Amino acid sequence: MEPIKSFSGRVVALPVDNVDTDQIIPARFLKITGKTGLGESLFCDWRADAAGKPKPDFPLNRPEAAGATILLAGDNFGCGSSREHAPWALLGFGFRAVISTSFADIFRNNSLKNGLLPVVVDSAAHAELFAMVARNPSVELRVDLASQALELPAGRVLSFPIDSFSKQCLLAGVDQLGYLLRRQSEIAAYESTHPPRVQA
Amino acid sequence: MTAPRPRTLFEKIWDHHVVAREPGCPEVLYIDLHLVHEVTSPQAFQGLRERGLKVRRPGQTLATLDHSIPTTDPTLPILDPIAARQVAQLETNCREFGVRLYGRDSDRQGIVHVIGPELGLTQPGMTIVCGDSHTSTHGALGALASGIGTTEVEHVLATQCLLQSKPKTFEVRVDGSLRPGVTAKDIILALLARIGTAGGTGHVFEYTGGAIRALSIEGRMTVCNMSIEGGARAGLVAPDDTTFQYLAGRTFAPQGAAWEEALAAWRRLPTDDGAAYDRSIAIDAGQLEPMITYGTNPGMGLPISGRIPDPEKLPDAAHRAAVAKALAYMGLEPGRAVAGLRLDVVFIGSCTNSRLSDLRLAAGVLKGRKVDPNVRVLVVPGSQLVKKQAEAEGLPEIFRAAGCEWREPGCSMCIAMNGDELKPGQYCVSTSNRNFEGRQGKGGRTFLASPLTAAASALKGVVTDVRTILQ
């Protein structure tokens, strides 16, 4: 995983609440055994009509979406299925951060483990961001993980929360498995006093 | 000496499983049972291979095939080459890493959340994970069970542990008695209609109260199963005599002296008097009607005597937009009665409602009757064991005589990965757990309901209040 420090990028606004992971990547794309190649299927049933033709007005199909790295989404983004294919598809499309007022727990966990940054802002800032992108679709935001700052044009800065453990892992570009593997003696000690509950 | 602080069921299980705790870090939580299926595990096994790691506890890991396999004759090859490759990959991974697999040729194969409890693998006080959000099902037996992503599947395979920050607790108290025609499914759909799909985010539900106590373990599984649809990390029911009677004698349940020892520990699990929950909600079971969803998330539900809401009349702008979008997808007019809506398909199955008691409920309505000739009705048992028990009771004959298809176990039309799917525009009453756009097939439209409502609707070819048939 590449370390995340800071980056700037254009924004795709998707003003829909409760976006579930079935919309982010429909189940028929989950038969793969790898993690790559899902970007082109991101939101595919919203991006194309029944005949498979791209809908020009869908935010991801607009010209300014090309090269965008930040998705601005409605409340409770990523609810439903635990499929990690959802962050894989978002990353595959080129997104590096998603901004919302809230994220579903499993989606947030999955995103943090893949270097996709969930950026939580309050409702007022959320509305301000949607209005700003509507006024200027090519506006660029800057995300700085170290200072937990979302930088808007004209020097306006919003701060966002992230747990310190995930932050350190993302800044260093390290997988959280390394931390668990370093706890093997404690795990063995636990196992020595807690025999297996079942033997499948 | 001071008395120990009263704790909730959740806190007792959590505390018992903390392996390590450091300031500024999530807790290292031990996992007693890891369930694995074909769709969310291949990348995790590949990760182990790339790092040269083994499965730490193969005996505490169990795999099955459920999501992408056909529900037709299991001796025939899988025609979808990509699904076939994924299935073959799980077989290879289980062989290579020494994990037991209940594959298509096993008489223990089935939906992962059906087989865990029925084999007695799911036990009170355990921690259980699976790369599947409906892992919350296992909470019906008083196990702390959560869905995880594929990276976490790799973590658990490698270390039998998970890094977790401690969620908050949320008591869902359901008192009173259910009226005829109202079931466990209606309790959970009513909860979701009240709290929405994010109402439980960051929390673990504990279902309490007389109406929950009165449910069978299978009914409790239906309730716990859909905890994730309210955004909760897990759903729990404290173990009681119903739980112990369910478990006694099951394949992997403790036997003899070990049973007595386990029983003593399980009796200490229920929430202590005086323990506090972070949040709570109360539902009166006696006021509930059969519930059905009209929209595109499980929180968009209403009593079956209700009318489709008019977005224009909703006070909140975001809610208005969401309902308008849902009705456009569903092709439904505001204000019309939900009963009487035309159907193309009825699906009875899924980890929510594919157990023997669910099939008995549906068969009770269908027995000696015929389903509407314009409706395709699929009945998909949750596991080979459920199928065998249903066969012993003559249920397949009832379903077939009524005009239903009786199929092989699997997730089937709940997730529509295996060829069992709706065609664009079709309407389906489904006993599954998600009515998201396209969930049961691209362009398909889902009404979530109980097995009773599904069976009644199959007979009439339209959304039907089962109470009009039971009379």
Chai-1 contact restraints between the chains, C-beta under 6 A:
chainA,res_idxA,chainB,res_idxB,connection_type,confidence,min_distance_angstrom,max_distance_angstrom,comment,restraint_id
A,D17,B,A318,contact,1.0,0.0,6.0,A-B,restraint_1
A,D17,B,A322,contact,1.0,0.0,6.0,A-B,restraint_2
A,N18,B,T197,contact,1.0,0.0,6.0,A-B,restraint_3
A,N18,B,N297,contact,1.0,0.0,6.0,A-B,restraint_4
A,D20,B,F436,contact,1.0,0.0,6.0,A-B,restraint_5
A,D22,B,F436,contact,1.0,0.0,6.0,A-B,restraint_6
A,D22,B,R439,contact,1.0,0.0,6.0,A-B,restraint_7
A,P26,B,G438,contact,1.0,0.0,6.0,A-B,restraint_8
A,A27,B,I415,contact,1.0,0.0,6.0,A-B,restraint_9
A,A27,B,M417,contact,1.0,0.0,6.0,A-B,restraint_10
A,L30,B,V39,contact,1.0,0.0,6.0,A-B,restraint_11
A,K31,B,S68,contact,1.0,0.0,6.0,A-B,restraint_12
A,K31,B,I82,contact,1.0,0.0,6.0,A-B,restraint_13
A,K31,B,A83,contact,1.0,0.0,6.0,A-B,restraint_14
A,K31,B,Q86,contact,1.0,0.0,6.0,A-B,restraint_15
A,T33,B,P42,contact,1.0,0.0,6.0,A-B,restraint_16
A,T33,B,Q86,contact,1.0,0.0,6.0,A-B,restraint_17
A,T33,B,Q89,contact,1.0,0.0,6.0,A-B,restraint_18
A,K35,B,Q43,contact,1.0,0.0,6.0,A-B,restraint_19
A,D45,B,G438,contact,1.0,0.0,6.0,A-B,restraint_20
A,D45,B,K442,contact,1.0,0.0,6.0,A-B,restraint_21
A,A50,B,P424,contact,1.0,0.0,6.0,A-B,restraint_22
A,N76,B,A198,contact,1.0,0.0,6.0,A-B,restraint_23
A,C79,B,T197,contact,1.0,0.0,6.0,A-B,restraint_24
A,S81,B,S133,contact,1.0,0.0,6.0,A-B,restraint_25
A,S82,B,S133,contact,1.0,0.0,6.0,A-B,restraint_26
A,S82,B,G147,contact,1.0,0.0,6.0,A-B,restraint_27
A,S82,B,G149,contact,1.0,0.0,6.0,A-B,restraint_28
A,E84,B,G149,contact,1.0,0.0,6.0,A-B,restraint_29
A,E84,B,T150,contact,1.0,0.0,6.0,A-B,restraint_30
A,A104,B,G231,contact,1.0,0.0,6.0,A-B,restraint_31
A,D105,B,R233,contact,1.0,0.0,6.0,A-B,restraint_32
A,I106,B,G147,contact,1.0,0.0,6.0,A-B,restraint_33
A,N110,B,G149,contact,1.0,0.0,6.0,A-B,restraint_34
A,K113,B,T151,contact,1.0,0.0,6.0,A-B,restraint_35
A,S164,B,G24,contact,1.0,0.0,6.0,A-B,restraint_36
A,F165,B,C25,contact,1.0,0.0,6.0,A-B,restraint_37
A,F165,B,P26,contact,1.0,0.0,6.0,A-B,restraint_38
A,Q176,B,L163,contact,1.0,0.0,6.0,A-B,restraint_39
A,L177,B,H155,contact,1.0,0.0,6.0,A-B,restraint_40
A,L180,B,H155,contact,1.0,0.0,6.0,A-B,restraint_41
A,L180,B,T159,contact,1.0,0.0,6.0,A-B,restraint_42
A,L180,B,C161,contact,1.0,0.0,6.0,A-B,restraint_43
A,R183,B,A20,contact,1.0,0.0,6.0,A-B,restraint_44
A,R183,B,V28,contact,1.0,0.0,6.0,A-B,restraint_45
A,E186,B,V19,contact,1.0,0.0,6.0,A-B,restraint_46
A,E186,B,A20,contact,1.0,0.0,6.0,A-B,restraint_47
A,I187,B,V19,contact,1.0,0.0,6.0,A-B,restraint_48
A,I187,B,C161,contact,1.0,0.0,6.0,A-B,restraint_49
A,Y190,B,V19,contact,1.0,0.0,6.0,A-B,restraint_50
A,Y190,B,Y30,contact,1.0,0.0,6.0,A-B,restraint_51
A,P196,B,Q60,contact,1.0,0.0,6.0,A-B,restraint_52
A,R197,B,D32,contact,1.0,0.0,6.0,A-B,restraint_53
A,R197,B,M126,contact,1.0,0.0,6.0,A-B,restraint_54
A,V198,B,L33,contact,1.0,0.0,6.0,A-B,restraint_55
A,V198,B,L121,contact,1.0,0.0,6.0,A-B,restraint_56
A,V198,B,F252,contact,1.0,0.0,6.0,A-B,restraint_57
A,Q199,B,G59,contact,1.0,0.0,6.0,A-B,restraint_58
A,A200,B,G59,contact,1.0,0.0,6.0,A-B,restraint_59
A,A200,B,L62,contact,1.0,0.0,6.0,A-B,restraint_60
A,A200,B,R100,contact,1.0,0.0,6.0,A-B,restraint_61
